[in-house]
Amino acid sequence: MRPGKRKKLNLKDPLDAIYDKIERLKAGIRAKVEHPFRILKRQFGYLKTRYRGLAKNTAQITTLIALGNLWMMRKALRKA
C-alpha cells in the first residue's frame, strides 16, 4: 500500500485497522530483509553484476553473503 493511501485509512474502521496492521507487519519484515542487502552493497561494493557466467556470479554472491554474515556478527566474534 502506498504511504498516501495508508494515511487516509480510518483506524476506527475495523477493516482499515486490519489493513494498517498488515502494512506494519510487512514494513517490519522489509526492514529486516533490507539490512543485509545494504551490507552487501555498501561494505562490499556489490552494485553491478558483470556477465561472467552463472557459476561465477553464484560463487561471488555466495561468498559475499557469507562475508556479510561475518560482518554482521563481528562484535559477537570479537568477544569470543
C-alpha positions as CSV (number, residue, x, y, z in Angstrom):
1,M,0.0,0.0,0.0
2,R,1.3,3.5,-0.8
3,P,2.0,5.8,2.1
4,G,-0.7,8.3,1.0
5,K,-3.3,5.6,1.0
6,R,-2.2,4.4,4.4
7,K,-2.5,7.9,5.8
8,K,-6.1,8.1,4.6
9,L,-7.1,4.9,6.5
10,N,-9.6,5.4,9.2
11,L,-8.2,3.4,12.1
12,K,-11.6,3.4,13.8
13,D,-13.0,1.3,11.0
14,P,-12.2,-2.4,11.8
15,L,-11.2,-3.3,8.2
16,D,-8.9,-0.3,7.8
17,A,-7.3,-1.2,11.2
18,I,-6.6,-4.7,9.8
19,Y,-5.1,-3.1,6.7
20,D,-2.9,-0.9,8.8
21,K,-1.7,-3.9,10.9
22,I,-0.9,-5.8,7.8
23,E,1.2,-2.9,6.5
24,R,3.0,-2.6,9.8
25,L,3.9,-6.3,9.6
26,K,5.1,-6.0,6.0
27,A,7.2,-3.0,6.9
28,G,8.9,-4.9,9.8
29,I,9.8,-7.8,7.5
30,R,11.0,-5.5,4.8
31,A,13.3,-3.7,7.2
32,K,14.9,-6.9,8.4
33,V,15.5,-8.1,4.8
34,E,16.9,-4.8,3.5
35,H,19.7,-4.6,6.1
36,P,21.8,-7.5,4.7
37,F,21.5,-6.1,1.2
38,R,22.8,-2.8,2.5
39,I,25.8,-4.6,3.9
40,L,26.5,-6.3,0.5
41,K,26.1,-3.1,-1.5
42,R,27.9,-0.6,0.7
43,Q,30.5,-2.6,2.5
44,F,31.5,-4.9,-0.2
45,G,30.7,-2.9,-3.3
46,Y,28.2,-5.3,-4.9
47,L,26.4,-2.7,-7.0
48,K,26.6,-4.2,-10.5
49,T,27.0,-7.7,-11.8
50,R,29.3,-8.5,-14.7
51,Y,28.3,-11.1,-17.1
52,R,30.8,-13.9,-16.2
53,G,28.6,-16.9,-16.3
54,L,26.0,-18.2,-13.8
55,A,28.5,-20.3,-11.9
56,K,31.0,-17.4,-11.2
57,N,28.2,-15.0,-10.3
58,T,26.6,-17.6,-8.0
59,A,30.0,-18.2,-6.3
60,Q,30.6,-14.4,-5.9
61,I,27.2,-13.7,-4.3
62,T,27.5,-16.8,-2.1
63,T,30.9,-15.5,-0.9
64,L,29.5,-12.0,-0.4
65,I,26.6,-13.3,1.7
66,A,29.0,-15.3,3.9
67,L,31.1,-12.2,4.3
68,G,28.0,-10.2,5.1
69,N,27.1,-12.7,7.8
70,L,30.5,-12.4,9.4
71,W,30.4,-8.6,9.1
72,M,27.0,-8.5,11.0
73,M,28.4,-10.9,13.7
74,R,31.7,-9.1,14.1
75,K,31.0,-7.8,17.6
76,A,30.0,-11.2,18.9
77,L,33.0,-12.8,17.2
78,R,35.4,-10.4,18.8
79,K,34.1,-11.2,22.3
80,A,34.7,-14.9,21.8
